[in-house]
Amino acid sequence: MESHNDYRTYSGRSTYCRSLCFLLGKAARDVFPGCRVTMRRPISKGYLCNLTKPDGGTTTEDDVRLVSGRMDELIRADLPFVSREEPREKVIEVFREIGYSDKVKLFETSRDKTIVYHTLDGTPDYYYDTLLPSTGCIFLYKLEPYKGGMLLRIPDRHNPDTLAPFYEQPKTYEVFTEHNRWNQIMGLETVGDVNLACARGEASDLIQVAEALQEKKIVQIAEEIDRRIRECELKIVLITGPTSSGKTTFCKRLCVQLKACGIHPISFSTDDYFVNRLETPRLPDGSFDFDNFETVDHRYLESDVLKLLQGETVDVPEYNFVTGLREFNGKKLSLCKGSVLLIEGIHALNPELIPHVDKSVQYKIFINTITSIALDDHNCIPTSDNRLLRRIVRDYLKGAFSAQATIQNWPNVRRSEVKWIYPYQENADILFNSSYLVEFAVLRRIAEKILATVPSDSPESGEAVRLLKFLHHFSPVSDREIPATSLLRGFIGGSNL
């Protein structure tokens, strides 16, 4: 990494964080030989990590201080990250000897003849993408005790000379730990575990369990809404989440469960209140900024909501995405006794959407793909990769955009999410996790062919290759047993909702 400016790019930041995770794992093993370090997921502007010492003792502040001190020593030594490519069986033995069973299982379920791994001062580790040239390129980090484990804090994406600001995410943490607990009960903590389960013929069971867990959560949410309607006169349910999190299908499934509770759900999308295309805000390059909050005519939307709450009937617009115009096609809505209004869209939780509507009549739901399974102990799976693959598949199958175009636009999508969507995640009453235990195994069969269409000489080729490498770790699973009501069907096709 030649300068801190590289860190401002997604690829540069990912390379930096992978190298930092390698450094942490190496330092911990130096301080506590035989220990296990797991990097489970990004949270609170850092990485949630667990340290399991050989004696089984809890992680103390002194432990964290010792590991951090060793990391500093390795940075000052400016040691190279060395790449090696060797036959698969030999690599399996390398990691078996040092007790990395997570990687042994991952490689045992691989069909690759050779595997590329890395070493740092003689200590091997595996990362499927690039690392920094040496430890001396790591310029900033902080390791601190967190929730019985450790939080590996990283530089701010906009100001790399400072740490990313810490902020608590209790609801996100709760959702992750809930799903992680289920994974542990089933003995499925890493991709190697899932691959072995599928090899034993258990893919169908994993699909059924994943669907049952999601349906159970949707039922619980519907019952909570029912309780609040009866006790608190709840009138509005706001549903949001980043792109490709499954908002639309979730909304339809929630409506079914609300009806089962005797509630009459009435829904519309904030997309129908888009301003006419020529009035849409623009990005610095002159293109339309469709994710900007001002793309929604929120004043008009709130006016309709207030009328509905007052018992009036309103003419709800429908946005024509072909002409770029808002149209009125005779769609009328009104709230009667036993009704609840569902508003779905990426800006649904923005407090400026309906600022004059009493907060006591609102229930807020945030949907995200909080991936609880990890590639292995040192490679957590970014939520954004989950959603990017979903969007690539959906856009391509619907004939909306090529894989190249979706990848090209992804940085703009991510920037908009950070600005307009994620700041309101912890304000939700409930977080719903739409990730799917065997999702990547199912997506692999479809996504590989689509990613192969990205021209090899295009700027997007590098990202397509990275995603292909990632998917290659999963043993493919057929989608034939995915129910037609599944959230996953909203991306791979075949939904009946």
N, C-alpha and C positions, 0 to 999 in steps of 0.2 A: 504494500500500500504506500504510494508515493506521497500522499498528502491527506490531511483530514477531510479535504473536499470529497474524496472518494467515499467516505462514510455516509455522505448525504444521499448517495445512490442506493437503491435496494440491494443490488448485487454486492456493492462494497460493504454495506452494513451486515449483510448475511455472512460474507466471508470473515469479517471481523468477529462476529458473534460465535461462529463455528470454532474459530481459532481460540477464542477466549474460553469456550467450553472444554476444548481439548486441554488447555492450560490448567483449568480448574481440576479436571479429572486426574491429570498427571501430578499436580501438586498434592492433592488429597492422598493419592497412593504413596507418594514419597513420605508424607507425614504419618499416615496410618496404613502401613502395608497390608494388603488384603481387604481393604475397605471397599464399599460399593457406593458410587456417586451416581445419582439419577437426576437428569435434567428433564422435568416433566412438562412445563409449558411456560410461555411468556405471560407475565402478570405484573401489574403495578410498575410498568416500565422497566422490567427486568426479567430474570428467569428464575422460576421456582425450582429449587434443588433440594435433594435429600442426601444426607451423609449417614450411611450405615456402617458403623465401626465394627471391627472384628469381635470386640467384646460385647457388642449389642447395646452399649451405653448411649444415653441421649446426647444430642449435639449441644455443646456448650459454647459460650462466647469465646472461651480460650481456644476451643477447637477451631472455630472460624478464624480467629486471629492467627493461629499457627498456619492454617492452610493459606490464608491471604499473604502471610509473610513469605511462604515458600513460592507463591506465585510471583511476588515481587522479585525474588532472587532469580527466578527463571527468566523474567523479563530483562533484568539487568545483564544476564549472561548472553542475551541475544542469540538463542539457540535456533537452528533451522528446523522447520517442519519438513521432513523428508518423505517423499512419495515413493511407494514400492508397489510393483505389480507382480504377483506370484500365483501359482496354481491354487485353485479353490481349496483343495484338500490340505495343502500346506498352510494356507491362511487360517483355516479352521483350527489346525493344531496350534498355531501361534496364539490364538485367543483362548483356546481351551487351557493351555498351560498357565495363563495368568488369571483364569477364573472368570472370563467374560462370557458367561453362558448365553446372555442375550444376543451377542454377535454370533456365537456358534450356531444357535437356532436359526438366526437370520440367514447365514450362509449355507446351512444344511438344506434349507428349502429353496436355495437359488440354483438356477441351471447354468450360471456363468462358469466357463472353464477357468478363467482367471479373475482375480479381484484386486482392485487398487486400494491400498490402505496407507496409513501414514505412521511415522514414528517421530517422537520428540525425546531426544536424549536417551534413545534406546527403548522408550516406552511406546508400544503400539496402540493405535486407536483407529476407528473407522468413521469417515465422513464421506458422503457420496458426491460432494462438490468441493470446490477449491478452498484452500487455506491460505493464510498469509505466508510470506517468505520465511519469517522468523518471529520469535517471541518479542524481539525488540520493536516490532511494528505495533504492538499493543500499547496504546498511549494513555488509556483511562479506563478504569473499572472500579467497582467497590463491592466487596463481599461482606454481608452482614447477616446476623441471626434473623430468622423470620419463621414464625409459626412452627416451631420445633425443628426447622430445617435451616436453609440458607436462601438468601435472595442475592442473585448475581446481577448487580446493576450495571447498566451500559451507558455509553455517551448519548446525549440528546441528538436526534436525527437532524435537527436544524442548527444546533450549536454544539458541534462535537467536542469542543474544549470544556464543556460542562456535562455533568451527569444528567440523564433524563430525570425530570422531577418525579419523585415518588408520590403515589397517591393510593390509598387503600381501595381495594375492589372486593369487598366482602361477599357480594352476591355472585360475582364471577367465580370467586374461590369456592364458594359453597356448591355451585353447580359442578365445577370440575371435580371436587372431592367426592361428591355423590356418585358421579359416573365412574371415577377411578376406583371407588369402593366396590362397585358392581364388577368392574373388570378384574379386580383382585379376587373376588369371590369365585369368579368363573375361571381364574388362573390365566387371564389374558391381559398381560401388561404391555407386551411389545408385539411388533408385527410378526416376529418369529413364532410367538405363541399362537397367533391367529392362523398363520400359514400351516402350522402343524395340526391345529384343530380341523382346518378345512381338508387336509390330507387324510385325516381320520374319518371323513365323511360327515362332519358336524356343521357344515356351512348352513344347511337348512335350519338347524336349531339356533344358530347365531342370528340368522335373519329374523326368526320368530321372536327371539328374546329382545332384539333391538326394537322391533315393531311394538312389542308388548310394553316395553319401558316408555316409549314415546306416547303410546295411547293412554297409558296409566297417568302420565303427567298431564296430558290434555284433559282427561276426565277430572283430575284434581283442580285444574285451573277453572274448568266450567263450573264445578261445584262451589269454588270460592266466589266466582262471579254471581252465582245464584244466591249465595248467602248474603253477599253485599247488596244485591238488589232488594232483598227482603228486609235487611237490617239498616242499610245506609242509603237506600234509594239511589243506587248506582244507575247511571244512564248511558255512560259512554265507555267503550273499551278501545284503547289506542294500541295498535300493534305495529312495531317497527323492527328494524334490523338491517344490517348491511346487505349489499347485493348478493343474491344467490344463497341467502340463508334459509329460504323456504317460507317466506311470509305468506304468499298467496295460498299455497296448499294448507299451511297451518291454519289460516283463517277459515278455510272451507271445512276443515276437520273440526275446528272449534265450534263452528256453527252447528254441526251435526250433534255434538255433545250438549250444546246449549238447548237445542230443541228437545233432547232427551230429558233435560231438566225442566221442561215446560216453558222455556223462554223463547220468544220470537226474535231472532237476530236479524237486524237490518244493517247492511254493510255497503260501504263504497271506498274507493281508493283515493288518496290525495292526488294521484296522477290525473284523475278526471278534472282537477282544478288547475292544471297547468295553464300558464299564460300562453297566448298564441305564440307560435315559434319565433316570429320576428321580434317579440318582446322579451325573449329568453336572454338572461345574462350570458356574457361571453367570457371565455378564457383569454389570457394574454395573447395567444396566437390567433385570436379572432374566431375560433370555433365555439359552438354553443356549449355552455356549462349546464348540462341537464340535471346535475346533482345539486346545484345551488338552491338554497332555501327559497330565494326569490323567484325560482321557476314556478313555484306554487302560488296561486293567487289566494294567499292565506286569509286576507281580509274578507274576501267573498265567501270562502269556505266557512269561516267562523260565523258569518252572518247567517248562512244556511243552518248551521248547527244550532245557533241560538233560536232560530225560528222553529226548528224541530222540537227543541226542548220546551217551547211555549205551546206546543200542540198544533202548529201549523203544518200544512203540506207544502213541500218545496219541489221545484223542478231541478233535478240534479243533472249537471252537464256530463257529457261523455267526450273524452278527448280523442280526436282522430289523429293517430300517429302518422298516418300517410300524408294528410294535408297539413298537419301542424296547427289545426284549428280546434277550438272548443265548440262542441255542437250540443244542441238540445233535441233529443230524439223521443221525447215523451216520457222519460223516466221520472216518476214521481215517488217521493218517500214521505212517510209520516210515522210518528211513534205513537203506538197505542198502548194500553195497559198490558204489561208483560213483555214489552219490547225492550231491546237494548241496541244501541247504535255502535257498530264496529267500524272504526276508521283505520285503514291499513295503508302504510307507505313509509318511505325512508325518513320522512320528516315528522312522523306522527307523534314523537315524543318531544319535539322541539317546543319549549314553553311559549314561543311566540306564535304557534299555530292557532291555538284557541285561548289566548291569554285572559279573556273575560268570562270564560266558563268556569264555574265553581269547581275547584280541585276535588271536593268531596264526592262529586258524581263521576269521577274518572277512575279507571283502572288501567294501568300501563303494563304492557308486555313487550319485552325485548327478546328477539330471537337471534341466536348466533350459533355458529358451528364451533363449539368449544371441544376440539378434538382431544379425547382423553387417552387414546392409544398412542404409544410412542414407537418410532422406528426401532430404536434400541435405547439403552440407558442414557446415551449421550446425544441422541438426535430426537428432539421433540418435533412434532409435525405442526407447522404454523397454520393457524386458522385460515389465513389468507390463501394458502395453497389449496386447501379444501374447497374454498369457494371459487377460486380461479378455475380449477378443473371442472367444477359444476357448470360454470358460466361458459367455458369453452365448448363443452358438450352440448349444452342447451342452445347456445347461439348457432352452432353449426347445424344441429339436427332440425332446428326451426327455419334454417335458411336466412337467418338474420345477419350474421357476420361470420367471416372465416376465422379459423384459429389464429391466424396472423393478426387480423384486425383486433380481436379480443385481447390478445397479449399486448399489442401496441397501445391500447387504450387503458390497460389495467393500472398503470401508475397514476393516471388522472382519477380513476375510480377510487383508488386507495387514499389519495390526498383528500378527496371530498369526504370520504368516510371519517377520516381523522378529524376533519373540521366540523362536519354537519351531523354525524350520527353517533359516534362513540362517546362524545362528551356526556350524553344523556343515558348511557347504558345503566349506570348504577342508580339512576333515578326511577327505574322501573319498579313496579310492585313485584314482578316475577320475571326471572330469566328462563327461557326455554332453550334447551340445547338440541339443535337439529342434526348434530353429527351422527353418523351411522357406523357401527363397529366394523362392518365388512364393506363399507362404502368404496374405498379405494380398490379393493379386489374386484368389485363390480364395475367400477368406472374404467379399470384398466383395459378390459376387452373393447370398450367403445372409444376411449380417449386415445389409445395408441395410434389407431388408424387416422384419427382426426389431426393429432399433433404431427404426424408424418407428412401432412399436406403443407406445413410451413416451409417455404423455400429455404434451402440450406445457405443461400447467399444473402438472406434478409437479416436485418438487425434483431428480429425476434427469434431467430434460429437458436441462439444460445439458451434462451428461456425455455423453448420447446424441448431442447435436448435435456436440460436439467429436469424438467417434469417427466420426461420419458425415463430417465435414470431413476427417478424417485418411484414411479409406478412399477418399475421392473422388480422392486423388492417384494411385491405382493403376488401371491399365487392367485391367478384369475378365477373368479367365481361368476357363474351364469346369473343373469337377472331374472330368469323365468319364475323364481319363487318370490320375487319382490311383489307385494300386493299392489293392486291398482290404486289403492288409497294412500300409498306410501309417499312421504315427502320427497323421497329420492326419485319417484316417478315424474315429478315436476321438472326434472332435469334430463332424464334418460328417455322420456316418452312412455306412453302407455297408461297415463293417469285417467281415471274415470271421474275425477272431481271437477 
